[in-house]
């Protein structure tokens, strides 16, 4: 790459191949469309868009809708092109070259990329031999490295581990560092504690419309935090980043969140069934509170899935993440795995 900075020479693009046929279980997407009422409302409202005008760069109506849903003030909300954009903004707004970031590994790979882009040092907190993270190890790493930013993804992508509110509070209260609390998958877990972003001065909670809300195509995420932290994000965020269409769709979805509860419950039930069936097949499977399952098995099983046009996420030889699909999709996946035994 002729024009790339030398310090970035080893970086490779984050990439997930677009797949349009077969059973797609590689990107943690919802196996079903948003509820019919949501889709109908979207169709009606899109007809009224003034396509010759810029979007509302303050996302006023969308932020109001999100604030109402979570019983916070609109000034405590900011939206971006997925929670990825907002996380990137926080890295750029807070970190100087040489600053330290602490986070669990393995986790969302872009965290380390964002750190490299600003010249920060990323200190990994590793799990045990079973990739299970210990909160006390995180607190120890914080004390030893004095980071400016700490990352907590719960449930964690890709392992699915869920940190209780008590454990998250322990980490928060152990440091004055800014805590980026990534809750992308929290709607599939026991409890959502987005309110920690309001309760603590040093916490920003991040959520998304891409997972439980079944809208990854619109690329909208949001941050919930104290006004000072939201103002910081808004000062750095690119203008007009969230399109008019995306704002309209996201507003309709969040206003109808209760309609999603049945879909979320279905995915949770399918997750538990898939987990139990994978255990029965003798695979090393990690308990998950997300919409995916982290599993270890021989690459021959993935080869068999590919032959049957069933796509899961491969991290490296023997290490895979399976998105929870519909009952039909999960049954087809299990059928192929059983036949390969």
N, C-alpha and C positions, 0 to 999 in steps of 0.2 A: 504494500500500500504506500505509494510514493509520497503522499502528502500527510500521512498520519504521524503524529508526535511519536518519538521513540518510546516514551514511557507507556504508550498504548499499543505497542507493536504486537503484544501477545493476546490482545483482546479479540474475541470472535463474536459475531452477532448472536443475540438471543433469537432462537428460531423455533417455530413449531409449524411444520409443513401443513398446508391447507389440504384437507382430505374431504372429498365430496361424496364418497360412496362407501358402502360397507358399514360396519359398526364402529363408531368413533368414540373411544374411551381413553383418549390421550391428553386432553386439555382441561379437565375438570369443569366441563360445561354441563349444563342441565340436560337431561335426556328428553325433556318436554318443553314445549313452548310456554310462554306466560299464560295465565288464565284468560279464557275467551273474552271476558268483560274488558280486561286490560287491552287486549289486541283490538277489540272493537272501538274503544275510546281512542286509541292511537290512530286508527284509520280515519276517524272523524276529525281529529284535531290537526292532522298533518295537512289537510286540505286548506287550512287557514294560514299557513306559513307565508310570510312575505320573503320570498327567496332572494330578493334584491337587497335585503337589509342584513347588517351584521347581527350576530347573536347578542343577547344581553350579557355583557362581560362580567356582571356582578351576580348572575344567576339568581336574581331576586326571588322569582316565584318558586324555583326549584329549592332554593335554600329555605324558604318559608315552609315548604311542604316537608322537607327533611326535618327541620326544627320541630314542627308540630308532631311528627311521628315519634320523636325521641324526647319531647318535652324539654327542649332547650331553646335558646334564642337564635334567630337567624344569624346574628353576629358571631355565633359559635360554630358556624358551618362554612366550609369552602369546598367547591367541586372542581374536579380536574378530569383530564382524559385518562380514565382509570385511576385507581389509587397509586399506580406506578408513577404517574406524573407528579402527584402530590408528594410522594416519598422522595423522588428526585429533587424536587424543589426544596424540601427540608434539608437534604444533604447539602445542597448548594448554598442555602441561606445560613447554615449554622457552622459549617466546617471550613477550616483553613488547611492548607497543605501541612501535613505532619500531625494533624489532630488524630485522635484515636476513636474508633468505633468498635463496639463489642456486640457480638451476636452469636446465636446458636448456629451450628453447622453440623449436618446439612439443613439448609432452609432455603428460602426463595433466592435464587442465584443472582438476581439483579441487585440485591443489597451490596454485594461485594463489588459489582460493577460501578454502582453509584459512588462508592467510597473511592475507587480507583480514579474516577473521573475528576474528583476534587483533590486528589493527592493525599487522601487520608489513609491511615493505617487501619486495616481490619483485623481485629483479634478474634479468632474463632473460639467458641466454647463448645467443646465436643461432648457427645454423649458417651455412655458406657459401651461395652462390647455389643449391646443390643440396640445402639443408637437411641437410648432413652436419656433425655436430658435431666439434669439435676439443678434445681433452682439455686442451691447453695454454691454450686460450681460457678454459676453466673455471678452471684454476689461476690465471690472470691475474685473472679476476673475483673470485676468492676473496681474493687478495692486496690488491686495490684496495678491496674492500667490507667486509672483515672480518665475514663473516656468522656468525650463531650456528647456522644450519642450512643444510646443503647437500643437494640432492636429485639422485639418480642413478637413472634408470629404465632398466634394461637387461634384455632388449631394450626399446628405447624405444617407448612408445605415443604417437603413432600411426605413427612413421616406420619402426619395425622395426630401427633401428640397434643393434648389439650392441657393447658395450665389453668388451674383453679384460680378464682379471684383472689383467694388468700395468698397463693404463691406469687401472683402478679403484683399484688400490693407489697409483698416482701421485697421484691426487686425494686419497685418504684421508691419505696421508703429507705432503701439502702444507699441512695445516691441523689445528688443534685443535677446529674446529667439529664439531658432531654431523653425521654422514652418515646420511641415510635412503636405504638401498639397496633400491629397489623391484624385486624379482625376480619379478613376477607371471607373466612369460612365459619365464622362464629354462629351463624344462624342454624348450622347443623349440629351444634354442640349443646351441652347442658344449660349454659347460661351465657347471655350477652352482657358484657360489662363495659359498654361504650362510655358510660357515665364517668369512668375514671378519667377520661379526657377533660371533663369539666371539674371534677373534684380536685385534681392535682394541677399545680402550676406547670409541672415538668412533663406532662403527658399529652401526646396527640394520638387520638384513636382514628384509625383508617378503616373505612368500609367500602363496599363496592356493589354495583348493580349486576356484576358479571356472574355471580355464583348462584345463590339462593333465588335471586330475582330473575334469573334466566335471560339476562340481557347483555351478554358480552359484546354483541355486535354494535351497541351504541357507545361503548367505551366511556363509562362514567363511574368515577369513584368519588368519595367525599371524606373530608376530615372533620372531626368533632373535637373541639378544644377550647381553652380560654381565649377570649378575644385577642389578647396580645399575640398568641401563637397563630391565630387565624390571620391577623393583620400581617404577620411576617410572611406567611404563605402567599397571601394576595399581593404583597409587594414584589415578589419574585416571579410569580406564575406568569406565563405568557398570556397576552391579552386575547380575548375571544376564543379561548382554547376549547370550550365545550360548545358544540354546535347547537343551533336552535332546535333542530330535530331531536337531538339527544336530550336537551333540557326538557322538551315537551314529553317525550316518552318516559324519561326518568320520573318526572313529576306525577304522571298518571300511575306509574307502577308503585311509587312509595305511598301514594294516597290510597292504594288498594292492597296494601301489604297483607292484610288479613286473608285475602283470597289465595295467597301463596302458601298458607299454613298446611293445607292438605298435600300440596306437592312436596313440601319440605319433609313432612312426616313420611310420605311414600319413599323418598330417597333415603331417609334414615333407616326405615324398615328394610329396604333393599340392601343397604350397606351392611346391616347386621347379618342378614341372610348370606350375603356374598362372603363376608368374613368367616362365618361358620363353615361354609362349604369349602373354602380354600384351606381352612385348618384341617378339615376331614381328608383333603387330598394330600396332606402331609407337607405343605409348604410353610416356610417361615413367614408369618403374617403379623403385621403390626396393628395393634388396636387403634382405631381412628375415630375421631369425632368430626370429621370433615365429610366431603362428598367424594372421597377417594380412599384407596387402600394401598399401603406400601407393602410390597411383597418381594421375597427373594425366591427365585427358582432358576433352573437351568435354562440357558438361552434357547434350547430346543423347543420349549413351550411357546416362546414368543415367535419362533419360526413357524410353528403350527398355526398360531393365531393369524399371522400375516398371510399364510396360504389361504386362510378362510376370510380374508379381508376384515379382520378384527384388529383394531389398532389401540395399543396401550403405550404408555410413556416409558422408554428405556433410558436409564441414566448411565449405566455402564453394564458390563457383562454380569448377568445374574441379579441385577437390581432394577425393579420395575415399580411403576405406580399405575394403578387401575382406577379410572374414574367409575363411579357407581352409575350404571346405566338403568334403563327400564328393566322390568322383570324379564321381558323377552331377550333383551341384549345380554343381561347377566347370565341367563340360562344358556344362551348360545356360547358364550365365553366358557362357562363351566363345562359344557359338553365337549368342546375342543380339548380343554385341558385334561378331562377324564380320559378321552380317547388316546391321548398321547402318553398316558401312564403305562 
